[in-house]
Amino acid sequence: METWQFIGIALLVVALLASPLWKGLLTSRAQKAGENAGKAFAAKRLPTALDALATTLELRTDAGTATEVINAAVAAKPKKAAAAGPGQWYVTFADRDDIHVRLTGVPGGVRLAVVKTIEFQEFPQGGGDWAKFRERVVEAAQARGVATTEGASARLQRVPDPSGRETLSGAPASIWVASVG
């Protein structure tokens, strides 16, 4: 066997033995780059998502009439929302109770606002579903002659999920809630 053939075979053997190391190195670098890109993308979108969830709907009526209006909106698409108790409703994102909304009194009427929502991949979910639900409430309010206006509340804050659920990676899950007070 000639020297150049021996060198070629030796290089081939070294390349085959080193391939798992290279694959692991390249995979971990690609994974880290993907995670960094995902975090940067989410960070850019986070303020918009939080603003959407902080949008409130004020109804210029009493709590009883507002409850009737909101229940009419729920009845329009019962798979997308449900009553959760007096003055409280769920809006469905993926599961029935992903987005919690509550009715509170304000001067001149009542306010409907998100008080809790789920998180997926460190990002609050449900802004679009909340907007669609508000639209249905506005339509139901107009049908009853109730005036509505959009407003804003404080942004939701990220807190550990008290249920103890974990993310797909095994890390503790979080939820987004309205600030107390």
C-alpha positions in Angstrom: 0.0 0.0 0.0 1.3 3.4 -0.9 1.7 6.2 1.6 -1.0 8.4 0.0 -3.5 5.5 0.2 -2.6 4.9 3.8 -3.1 8.7 4.6 -6.4 8.7 2.7 -7.7 5.7 4.7 -6.5 7.2 8.0 -8.3 10.5 7.2 -11.5 8.6 6.4 -11.3 6.7 9.7 -10.6 9.9 11.6 -13.5 11.6 9.9 -15.9 8.7 10.7 -14.9 8.7 14.3 -15.1 12.4 14.7 -18.5 12.8 12.9 -20.6 12.4 16.1 -18.6 15.1 17.8 -19.1 17.5 14.8 -22.8 16.6 14.6 -23.2 17.4 18.3 -21.4 20.7 18.0 -23.3 21.8 15.0 -26.6 20.7 16.4 -26.0 22.6 19.7 -24.9 25.8 17.8 -28.0 25.6 15.6 -30.3 25.0 18.5 -28.8 27.9 20.5 -29.1 30.2 17.4 -32.7 29.2 17.0 -33.5 29.9 20.7 -31.8 33.3 20.5 -33.8 34.1 17.3 -37.0 33.0 19.0 -36.4 35.1 22.1 -35.5 38.2 20.0 -38.7 37.7 17.9 -40.8 37.3 21.0 -39.3 40.3 22.7 -40.2 42.5 19.7 -43.8 41.2 19.8 -44.3 41.2 23.6 -45.3 44.9 24.0 -48.0 44.6 21.2 -49.3 41.4 22.7 -49.5 42.9 26.2 -51.2 46.0 24.9 -53.8 43.8 23.1 -54.6 42.0 26.4 -54.7 45.3 28.3 -57.4 46.7 26.1 -60.7 46.9 28.1 -64.3 47.4 27.1 -66.4 49.8 29.1 -70.2 49.5 28.9 -72.2 52.5 29.9 -74.8 50.6 31.9 -75.4 48.8 35.2 -73.8 45.4 36.0 -77.0 43.5 35.5 -77.6 44.8 32.0 -73.9 44.4 31.1 -74.0 40.7 32.3 -77.0 40.1 30.0 -75.2 41.8 27.1 -72.0 39.7 27.7 -74.0 36.5 28.1 -75.7 37.3 24.7 -72.2 37.6 23.2 -71.3 34.2 24.8 -74.4 32.6 23.3 -73.4 33.8 19.9 -70.3 31.6 19.9 -70.6 29.2 22.9 -67.4 27.3 21.9 -65.4 30.5 22.2 -66.5 31.7 25.6 -68.4 30.6 28.7 -69.6 32.0 32.0 -67.2 31.3 34.9 -69.3 32.8 37.7 -70.9 36.1 38.7 -69.2 38.8 36.6 -66.6 36.4 35.2 -66.2 34.7 31.9 -63.7 32.4 30.1 -62.6 33.1 26.6 -61.2 30.1 24.7 -57.8 30.2 23.1 -56.9 26.5 23.1 -58.7 25.3 26.2 -61.9 26.5 27.8 -60.3 28.6 30.6 -57.2 30.0 28.9 -58.3 33.6 29.2 -60.2 34.9 32.2 -62.1 38.2 32.0 -63.9 40.0 34.7 -66.5 42.8 35.0 -65.8 45.6 37.5 -67.6 48.8 38.3 -66.3 52.1 37.1 -67.8 55.6 37.2 -70.6 55.7 34.7 -70.8 51.9 34.0 -68.7 48.7 34.1 -65.4 47.6 32.6 -64.7 44.2 31.1 -61.0 43.3 31.2 -58.6 40.3 31.0 -57.4 39.3 34.5 -55.5 36.2 33.5 -54.2 34.3 30.5 -52.0 31.4 29.6 -48.4 31.4 28.4 -46.8 29.4 25.6 -43.1 29.5 25.0 -42.7 32.4 27.5 -45.3 34.5 25.6 -48.8 35.5 26.7 -51.5 34.0 24.5 -55.1 35.0 23.5 -54.9 38.7 22.4 -56.7 37.9 19.1 -59.4 35.8 20.8 -59.9 38.6 23.4 -60.4 41.1 20.5 -62.9 38.9 18.8 -64.9 38.4 22.1 -64.9 42.2 22.6 -66.3 42.6 19.1 -69.1 40.2 19.9 -69.9 42.1 23.1 -70.0 45.4 21.3 -72.4 43.9 18.7 -74.6 42.6 21.5 -74.4 46.0 23.3 -75.4 47.9 20.2 -78.4 45.5 19.7 -79.6 46.6 23.2 -78.7 50.3 22.8 -75.8 50.2 25.3 -72.9 52.5 24.6 -69.4 51.0 24.7 -65.8 52.4 24.6 -62.5 50.8 24.6 -59.9 51.7 27.2 -56.8 50.3 28.7 -55.7 48.8 31.9 -52.3 48.1 33.3 -50.4 45.4 31.4 -50.5 41.8 32.7 -47.6 40.6 34.6 -45.8 37.2 34.3 -45.9 35.1 37.5 -45.2 31.4 38.2 -48.2 29.2 37.5 -49.7 28.3 40.9 -50.9 24.9 39.6 -47.3 23.7 39.4 -47.6 22.8 35.7 -44.4 22.4 33.8 -43.4 23.5 30.2 -42.5 20.9 27.6 -38.8 21.3 28.6 -39.7 20.5 32.3 -39.3 24.1 33.5 -41.9 25.6 35.8 -44.8 27.1 33.7 -45.9 30.7 34.1 -49.2 32.6 33.6 -49.9 36.3 33.0 -52.2 38.1 35.5 -53.6 41.6 36.1 -51.7 43.4 38.9 -53.5 43.5 42.2 -54.8 46.8 43.4 
